[in-house]
Amino acid sequence: MNKEILRLAIPNIISNISVPLLSSVDTALMGNEKDASYIAAVGLSSMIFNFLYWGFGFLRMGTTGMTAQAYGRKDKQDIADIFGRGILVAFSVAFLFIIFQSFLSQIGTRLMAADEATNPLVLEYFFIRIWDAPAALGMMVFMGWFFGMQNAIYPLILTLIINFTNIVVSVILVKHYHLDIRGVAWGTVIAQYVGLLFAFLFFMFKYKNYAKQIQLSFILQWDKLKLFFSLNRDIFIRTICLIVAFGFFYNRSSAMGVTILAINQVLMQYVNWMSYGIDGFAYASESLVGKYVGEKNETKKNKAIYFSMIWGGVFALLFTLSFFIGDQYLLKIFTDDPIVIQEGIPYLKWILIYPILAFASYIWDGVLVGLTAGVAMRDTMLLSLIAFIISYYFLQHLGNDGLWIAMLVYVTARGITQTIWYKYFI
């Protein structure tokens, strides 16, 4: 079982850790070229697109769970239909994003409480980045489907292609052409379409037999659509709660001033690195738990859950150790602003604690995706979000320390409620 987990997890870890590298490079490019307002603008801009794209994370998660179970049943027609259905929904949603981009930009900047210094920069980034919507949402479906097919290599290659393209193009546009925040936005757009092109080529190379089975009449079957939207509705609500939690975090950070916002943006880079690293094992559990549910193999399903949790805990300890060793250099990597560095040092302690308290919630997310337990994902996230917001309002007199403590309450509550739900309600 460990071999099975590592076969899927190692490519996922490499792939996932390279994802926050994009945000990290963007933050570093702005932090070393410009003042704190540019770092803050990158953070707010990225969070707006997290609102948009994470909200439709069910295109990946739902696709993984359903495909993995169909793979376990060896139902080739259903495997093909799940892919076709996901792509149809992804491109439809992307079209609506582009049509309503002005409205979405207004909502986004208001929710993020962007001030006069950052608001023009955020909008500049937004109206460029919105054009990657078809590629970004389409990639979610491709990634989820590949994971469900127990193929972690294609997502790894695709992620590396996207991230390498993004980094190279962004550096050239910012350093050579001096496009500043427009450069990092165009870098992301170009990289996403390069990734989508390669995803299609990989799909046709290895899975063209499934492509031939895709038929619109099967994709639009009401009973299958109802199941697809029922599961994904619950995952959508769960993801919206996740976005609200991090959006609330950035909103409160912004309300405390541009320096605190810049500090928290830098610290969140390390939270992202940790999250995506441990998510490698969460993704492995999605694929394996889904497959074993399809095969109706209860013993292997339980082993997959147990060992995924052990591996997640080990990696959480490694991240905490690395953050402890890094100390104030964690700030200096991303900015040379002496004010951000000096005022950020007292808050480094919170990212030492975060991995230990958060890892279980990431693994449980993967397990619940594999089980297609959308209701459990939805309800545990709602309870945790309530705990986060209540905690913050009791602790807000502590300033940024209170905000970080509330975030720790949130991730701990997620792990506890998911454990209870799995044990007693699934």
VOGU-3710 file (C-alpha; in Angstrom, 3 decimals, decimal comma):
1> mnkeilrlai> 0,000/0,000/0,000  2,870/2,381/0,747  4,243/1,711/-2,725  0,832/2,478/-4,235  0,564/5,692/-2,241  4,086/6,839/-3,081  3,649/5,953/-6,769  0,831/8,511/-6,900  1,967/10,899/-4,173  5,558/11,617/-5,257
11> pniisnisvp> 4,601/12,998/-8,704  1,758/14,886/-7,023  4,093/16,401/-4,425  6,541/17,582/-7,086  3,634/18,861/-9,155  1,824/20,531/-6,254  4,856/22,222/-4,726  5,546/23,809/-8,085  2,061/25,402/-8,046  2,700/27,929/-5,230
21> llssvdtalm> 6,027/28,589/-6,917  4,034/30,696/-9,396  2,616/32,917/-6,695  5,977/32,946/-4,938  7,816/34,095/-8,081  5,184/36,773/-8,717  5,512/37,964/-5,107  9,318/37,963/-5,305  9,318/39,816/-8,651  7,113/42,559/-7,230
31> gnekdasyia> 8,793/42,575/-3,802  12,277/43,043/-5,197  11,259/45,506/-7,909  8,574/47,592/-6,216  7,211/48,677/-2,832  4,790/46,899/-0,474  1,725/48,024/-2,484  2,810/45,809/-5,389  3,248/42,770/-3,100  -0,178/43,479/-1,625
41> avglssmifn> -1,721/43,864/-5,096  -0,374/40,473/-6,203  -1,868/38,900/-3,068  -5,271/40,513/-3,541  -5,340/39,796/-7,285  -4,457/36,152/-6,738  -7,134/35,848/-4,070  -9,804/37,215/-6,426  -8,970/34,475/-8,923  -8,930/31,952/-6,102
51> flywgfgflr> -12,524/33,039/-5,455  -13,366/32,463/-9,099  -11,405/29,288/-9,801  -11,382/27,537/-6,432  -15,155/27,930/-6,433  -15,211/25,570/-9,375  -12,651/23,224/-7,881  -15,323/20,549/-8,111  -14,349/20,308/-11,771  -11,179/18,617/-10,542
61> mgttgmtaqa> -12,292/16,991/-7,287  -15,639/15,696/-8,512  -14,047/14,457/-11,727  -11,322/12,609/-9,780  -13,731/10,853/-7,406  -16,240/9,785/-10,054  -13,576/8,755/-12,568  -11,668/6,732/-9,946  -14,816/4,848/-8,976  -15,703/4,198/-12,630
71> ygrkdkqdia> -12,104/3,020/-13,155  -12,506/0,591/-10,249  -15,743/-0,722/-11,834  -14,003/-0,882/-15,248  -16,886/1,133/-16,769  -15,227/2,654/-19,861  -18,313/4,439/-21,147  -18,880/6,195/-17,827  -15,195/7,185/-17,700  -15,521/8,851/-21,119
81> difgrgilva> -18,820/10,542/-20,226  -17,435/12,004/-16,982  -14,619/13,668/-18,934  -16,932/15,058/-21,604  -19,401/16,349/-19,028  -16,638/18,120/-17,096  -15,177/19,828/-20,168  -18,625/21,035/-21,270  -19,301/22,602/-17,866  -15,772/24,103/-17,622
91> fsvaflfiif> -15,940/25,939/-20,932  -19,518/27,113/-20,277  -18,543/28,644/-16,936  -15,399/30,229/-18,434  -17,519/31,886/-21,129  -19,729/33,436/-18,428  -16,667/34,708/-16,528  -15,449/36,570/-19,607  -18,891/38,010/-20,396  -19,361/39,329/-16,838
101> qsflsqigtr> -15,755/40,354/-16,161  -16,567/43,992/-15,268  -19,110/42,936/-12,658  -16,757/40,298/-11,227  -13,903/42,804/-10,943  -16,075/45,219/-8,950  -17,221/42,495/-6,567  -13,684/41,177/-6,166  -12,043/44,502/-5,294  -14,804/45,340/-2,815
111> lmaadeatnp> -14,544/41,979/-1,067  -10,761/42,304/-0,838  -11,032/45,859/0,566  -8,333/47,116/-1,811  -7,148/50,621/-0,876  -6,366/53,540/-3,194  -2,756/52,422/-3,707  -3,502/48,811/-4,625  -6,905/49,020/-6,362  -5,606/50,237/-9,792
121> lvleyffiri> -2,918/47,542/-9,743  -5,432/44,835/-8,846  -7,741/45,861/-11,701  -4,827/46,004/-14,146  -3,966/42,405/-13,255  -7,605/41,233/-13,275  -8,575/42,381/-16,781  -5,601/40,536/-18,257  -5,803/37,370/-16,158  -9,539/36,817/-16,751
131> wdapaalgmm> -8,751/35,671/-20,306  -7,154/32,486/-19,027  -10,508/31,245/-17,657  -11,160/28,615/-20,392  -7,662/27,192/-20,010  -7,643/27,285/-16,186  -11,047/25,585/-15,797  -10,370/23,142/-18,628  -7,112/22,132/-16,940  -9,024/21,297/-13,759
141> vfmgwffgmq> -11,021/18,686/-15,659  -7,967/17,226/-17,379  -6,061/17,014/-14,083  -8,969/15,465/-12,197  -9,608/12,922/-14,929  -5,944/11,894/-15,125  -5,842/11,454/-11,328  -8,982/9,333/-11,461  -7,314/7,148/-14,088  -4,486/6,535/-11,540
151> naiypliltl> -2,139/8,576/-13,733  -0,076/11,011/-11,679  2,662/11,415/-14,286  0,675/13,484/-16,801  -0,436/16,026/-14,163  3,181/16,303/-13,022  4,464/16,964/-16,539  1,657/19,426/-17,268  2,172/21,345/-14,038  5,893/21,621/-14,665
161> iinftnivvs> 5,240/22,834/-18,233  2,765/25,462/-17,013  4,954/26,669/-14,164  8,161/26,768/-16,182  6,412/28,740/-18,939  4,860/31,088/-16,393  8,126/31,791/-14,611  10,149/32,349/-17,789  7,544/34,564/-19,458  6,852/36,563/-16,258
171> vilvkhyhld> 10,551/37,201/-15,603  11,107/38,311/-19,218  8,065/40,603/-19,229  8,862/42,151/-15,829  12,665/42,348/-15,985  13,214/42,988/-19,692  10,027/44,745/-20,841  9,252/46,416/-17,463  5,555/45,506/-17,588  5,398/45,170/-13,778
181> irgvawgtvi> 2,122/43,609/-12,604  0,884/43,298/-16,201  3,894/41,083/-16,887  3,034/38,555/-14,184  -0,599/38,532/-15,339  0,314/37,853/-18,979  2,809/35,230/-17,852  0,003/33,279/-16,177  -2,383/33,601/-19,137  0,174/32,381/-21,674
191> aqyvgllfaf> 1,259/29,503/-19,431  -2,306/28,248/-18,895  -2,996/27,973/-22,636  0,327/26,225/-23,221  -0,712/23,739/-20,519  -4,154/23,187/-22,047  -2,594/22,465/-25,441  -0,269/19,839/-23,976  -3,107/18,311/-21,910  -5,130/17,779/-25,085
201> lffmfkykny> -2,121/16,261/-26,869  -1,447/13,872/-23,961  -5,119/12,878/-23,826  -5,223/12,068/-27,524  -1,904/10,203/-27,340  -2,856/7,767/-24,569  -6,646/7,908/-24,217  -7,926/8,423/-27,764  -10,153/5,334/-27,410  -12,045/7,143/-24,652
211> akqiqlsfil> -12,275/10,243/-26,845  -14,055/8,173/-29,500  -16,667/7,070/-26,927  -17,654/10,598/-25,918  -21,167/11,319/-27,180  -23,247/14,397/-26,414  -26,409/12,293/-25,931  -24,694/10,309/-23,138  -23,159/13,412/-21,566  -26,589/15,068/-21,332
221> qwdklklffs> -28,429/12,075/-19,817  -30,562/13,559/-17,034  -29,849/10,952/-14,349  -26,079/11,277/-14,846  -26,259/15,080/-14,975  -28,307/15,081/-11,771  -25,683/12,943/-9,997  -22,866/15,119/-11,397  -24,428/18,380/-10,221  -25,622/16,939/-6,896
231> lnrdifirti> -22,105/15,901/-5,878  -20,512/19,014/-7,320  -23,089/21,313/-5,690  -21,926/20,127/-2,265  -18,242/20,382/-3,232  -18,961/23,867/-4,637  -20,492/25,007/-1,327  -17,548/23,467/0,547  -15,087/25,300/-1,693  -16,934/28,601/-1,391
241> clivafgffy> -16,590/28,279/2,391  -12,850/27,670/1,959  -12,575/30,738/-0,268  -14,585/32,842/2,178  -12,215/31,810/4,983  -9,075/32,857/3,087  -10,852/35,868/1,597  -11,808/36,939/5,125  -8,173/36,477/6,173  -6,945/38,765/3,375
251> nrssamgvti> -9,780/41,245/3,970  -8,861/41,606/7,655  -5,165/41,758/6,727  -5,895/44,585/4,284  -7,885/46,443/6,952  -4,780/46,431/9,182  -2,746/48,285/6,564  -0,552/47,592/3,571  2,423/46,438/5,671  0,438/43,740/7,518
261> lainqvlmqy> -1,139/42,695/4,236  2,304/42,370/2,641  3,574/40,362/5,659  0,643/37,976/5,560  0,970/37,602/1,786  4,582/36,492/2,261  3,739/34,120/5,133  0,904/32,642/3,102  3,441/31,637/0,465  4,827/29,150/2,991
271> vnwmsygidg> 1,363/27,983/4,007  0,732/27,329/0,301  3,986/25,398/-0,043  3,005/23,240/2,923  -0,560/22,774/1,701  0,397/21,710/-1,790  3,118/19,395/-0,460  0,781/17,497/1,862  -1,921/17,563/-0,810  0,299/15,151/-2,750
281> fayaseslvg> -0,850/12,457/-0,323  -4,398/13,803/-0,338  -4,511/13,408/-4,122  -3,111/9,884/-3,798  -5,893/9,047/-1,349  -8,481/10,487/-3,765  -7,327/8,145/-6,518  -6,846/5,055/-4,346  -9,919/5,404/-2,116  -12,084/6,029/-5,189
291> kyvgeknetk> -10,629/2,996/-6,968  -11,125/0,700/-3,983  -14,680/1,948/-3,465  -15,345/1,063/-7,124  -13,777/-2,363/-6,552  -15,723/-2,720/-3,253  -12,476/-3,551/-1,449  -13,017/-2,275/2,108  -9,685/-3,553/3,474  -7,536/-1,753/0,923
301> knkaiyfsmi> -9,644/1,393/1,228  -8,986/1,543/5,002  -5,267/0,885/4,504  -5,060/3,679/1,943  -6,642/6,108/4,427  -4,405/5,037/7,327  -1,097/5,220/5,495  -1,997/8,467/3,689  -2,607/10,049/7,103  0,748/8,787/8,425
311> wggvfallft> 2,633/10,183/5,415  0,807/13,508/5,722  1,837/13,813/9,379  5,485/13,066/8,574  5,565/15,762/5,899  3,889/18,258/8,255  6,725/17,759/10,743  9,306/18,249/7,988  7,694/21,541/6,930  7,635/22,791/10,524
321> lsffigdqyl> 11,313/21,922/10,922  12,247/23,686/7,684  10,295/26,812/8,700  12,077/26,810/12,083  15,476/26,636/10,386  14,540/29,350/7,865  13,504/31,870/10,543  13,644/35,523/9,340  15,167/34,486/6,002  11,681/33,281/5,116
331> lkiftddpiv> 10,743/36,955/4,837  13,951/38,101/3,151  13,484/35,658/0,278  10,390/37,529/-0,864  11,113/41,149/-0,042  13,958/43,521/0,727  11,600/46,062/2,333  13,116/46,551/5,844  9,767/47,507/7,380  8,015/44,363/6,123
341> iqegipylkw> 10,933/42,207/7,339  11,226/43,812/10,780  7,499/43,885/11,526  6,985/40,400/10,075  9,427/38,566/12,374  7,010/38,304/15,382  4,430/36,502/13,205  6,771/33,752/11,951  5,791/31,572/14,924  2,332/30,925/13,490
351> iliypilafa> 3,561/29,153/10,377  5,589/26,807/12,616  2,360/25,584/14,209  0,190/25,597/11,098  1,413/22,336/9,419  0,906/20,212/12,571  -2,647/21,417/13,085  -3,658/21,470/9,413  -2,346/18,262/7,801  -5,229/15,987/8,855
361> syiwdgvlvg> -7,808/18,234/7,163  -5,938/18,022/3,849  -5,776/14,209/3,930  -9,430/13,924/4,938  -10,366/16,141/1,994  -8,717/13,611/-0,320  -10,460/10,686/1,365  -13,873/12,334/1,109  -13,287/13,164/-2,567  -12,508/9,506/-3,241
371> ltagvamrdt> -15,673/8,493/-1,386  -17,634/11,157/-3,330  -18,922/12,214/0,113  -19,965/15,705/-0,907  -22,342/16,264/2,030  -19,574/15,498/4,536  -17,205/17,907/2,773  -19,848/20,611/2,766  -21,059/20,349/6,358  -17,656/19,990/8,036
381> mllsliafii> -16,399/23,030/6,145  -19,429/25,090/7,150  -18,904/24,245/10,825  -15,209/25,087/10,603  -15,863/28,419/8,881  -18,268/29,374/11,667  -15,591/28,463/14,243  -13,049/30,633/12,375  -15,194/33,757/12,207  -16,413/33,484/15,815
391> syyflqhlgn> -12,839/32,949/17,006  -11,629/36,011/15,134  -14,235/38,307/16,649  -13,261/37,142/20,131  -9,556/37,625/19,333  -9,517/40,696/17,063  -8,203/42,873/19,902  -4,919/40,970/19,436  -4,520/42,369/15,925  -2,658/40,183/13,442
401> dglwiamlvy> -1,851/37,620/16,153  -5,585/37,197/16,741  -6,176/36,702/13,017  -3,546/33,943/12,837  -4,858/32,202/15,963  -8,352/32,207/14,421  -6,893/30,653/11,251  -5,330/27,899/13,375  -8,696/27,303/15,053  -10,221/26,975/11,585
411> vtargitqti> -7,827/24,301/10,264  -7,979/22,372/13,550  -11,774/22,400/13,502  -11,710/21,022/9,953  -9,614/18,022/10,936  -11,687/17,270/14,042  -15,090/17,550/12,353  -13,962/15,453/9,357  -12,655/12,713/11,663  -15,922/12,608/13,623
421> wykyfi> -18,007/12,659/10,437  -16,100/9,779/8,858  -16,258/7,677/12,000  -19,941/8,129/12,805  -21,804/9,255/9,665  -20,153/7,513/6,670
//
